[in-house]
């Protein structure tokens, strides 16, 4: 998909003028409730032909695994590699990121006062290498917990806690 300035598109309203995007993905269901998804995403922005504006290119291959191990229990995992570059000198956006996410979801259907209760837990690690030396190289660990309830029909309540630990590899802190 590509849009140009002043070109009205209804295909994807999230793409701005002078951007192009390509995404290809395939899903393989190797068991009735287990699947593997492999894909690749490509995005370019600032295609304005103006030498003062950098054209940024992002490549993002990924692989996802999803499994319902019991009727109300889901496990998931995802790895993605993100590489961002620009066409200017000096480089201002070049960086590489490796991200891995793993977690699970458990549903409880008849909990007193809460009715349906869903618990979700996930862990994510991201390793970012900045190729411009403008930002620190970091290793980030993130833990997320979320409890969602539907106490009354069509009313959703949730509580969420996320903790992020960032290690700056440049200053070793």
NORJOLIN-V381117 format. One record per residue. N is the residue number from 1. PHI is phi in whole degrees, 0 to 359 (* if undefined). OMEGA is omega in degrees with one decimal (999 if undefined). D_FIRST is the distance of its C-alpha to the first C-alpha in whole Angstrom. Layout:
n=<N:N>
phi=<PHI:PHI>
omega=<OMEGA:OMEGA>
d_first=<D_FIRST:D_FIRST>
//
This chain:
n=<1:2:3:4:5:6:7:8:9:10:11:12:13:14:15:16:17:18:19:20:21:22:23:24:25:26:27:28:29:30:31:32:33:34:35:36:37:38:39:40:41:42:43:44:45:46:47:48:49:50:51:52:53:54:55:56:57:58:59:60:61:62:63:64:65:66:67:68:69:70:71:72:73:74:75:76:77:78:79:80:81:82:83:84:85:86:87:88:89:90:91:92:93:94:95:96:97:98:99:100:101:102:103:104:105:106:107:108:109:110:111:112:113:114:115:116:117:118:119:120:121:122:123:124:125:126:127:128:129:130:131:132:133:134:135:136:137:138:139:140:141:142:143:144:145:146:147:148:149:150:151:152:153:154:155:156:157:158:159:160:161:162:163:164:165:166:167:168:169:170:171:172:173>
phi=<*:220:239:241:305:63:254:279:230:253:289:209:290:280:270:278:301:65:235:222:218:223:221:231:212:224:241:243:267:273:216:306:239:233:217:233:240:235:204:214:235:227:222:234:232:55:271:271:66:264:296:284:262:287:265:260:241:236:250:217:281:210:219:233:233:219:215:261:278:221:302:236:232:237:240:211:206:209:236:218:242:239:236:242:224:230:256:257:230:285:293:238:236:296:198:234:227:249:230:232:232:216:184:205:228:233:253:239:271:227:258:305:70:260:58:275:237:238:249:230:228:210:231:226:237:231:245:248:245:276:273:250:59:266:237:287:282:229:235:244:248:228:241:229:231:216:243:238:225:236:293:229:307:66:238:244:233:212:228:221:226:231:234:234:243:248:253:276:288:290:256:53:221>
omega=<177.2:175.0:176.9:-177.3:179.1:176.7:-177.2:179.1:175.5:-176.2:-178.8:-176.5:-179.5:-180.0:-179.9:174.7:179.7:173.3:170.2:-175.7:175.8:174.7:178.4:179.7:175.8:-179.4:177.4:177.1:-175.4:170.8:-176.2:-177.6:179.3:-179.8:177.5:-179.3:178.4:-177.6:-180.0:178.2:-179.1:179.5:172.0:175.9:-179.1:177.2:-170.5:-177.4:178.3:-175.9:-179.8:179.7:179.4:170.8:-178.5:179.9:179.7:173.6:-176.9:170.6:-179.4:174.6:-178.4:174.1:-179.0:-178.6:169.4:-173.2:170.7:-173.7:-177.4:-180.0:-179.5:172.7:-178.8:178.3:179.6:171.3:174.1:177.5:-178.8:177.7:-178.9:178.4:172.7:-174.9:-179.3:175.2:2.4:179.5:-178.5:-175.2:-173.3:174.8:177.9:-179.8:170.7:-178.8:175.9:-178.3:175.7:179.8:-179.4:179.0:177.3:178.5:172.3:-169.1:-179.2:178.3:179.7:-179.7:-176.6:-174.1:179.4:179.3:178.3:176.9:179.7:176.3:179.5:176.6:-179.9:173.9:-179.8:178.0:-175.4:175.7:179.8:-178.5:-176.6:-175.2:175.0:179.5:-179.5:168.7:-173.8:170.8:-173.2:173.0:178.7:177.3:179.5:175.5:-179.9:173.7:-178.5:-179.1:173.7:-174.6:178.5:-179.7:178.6:173.7:-177.4:176.6:179.0:172.4:-174.6:175.5:176.3:175.8:-179.2:177.7:-175.6:176.8:178.8:-176.1:-179.4:-179.9:177.6:-180.0:999>
d_first=<0:4:7:10:14:15:12:13:10:11:8:8:11:11:9:11:11:11:8:6:5:6:9:12:15:18:21:25:27:31:33:33:32:31:27:25:21:20:16:14:12:11:10:11:12:15:13:16:18:21:23:24:21:20:17:16:15:15:15:16:18:20:22:24:27:28:31:33:37:39:38:37:37:33:33:29:28:25:25:22:22:20:20:19:20:20:21:24:28:29:26:26:23:24:24:24:25:26:26:28:28:31:32:34:34:37:38:41:42:45:46:49:48:44:43:40:40:37:37:34:35:33:33:30:31:29:30:28:29:28:28:29:33:32:31:33:33:33:33:33:34:33:35:34:36:35:37:36:39:39:42:42:40:36:37:36:37:36:38:36:37:35:36:35:37:36:37:37:38:38:41:42:42>
//
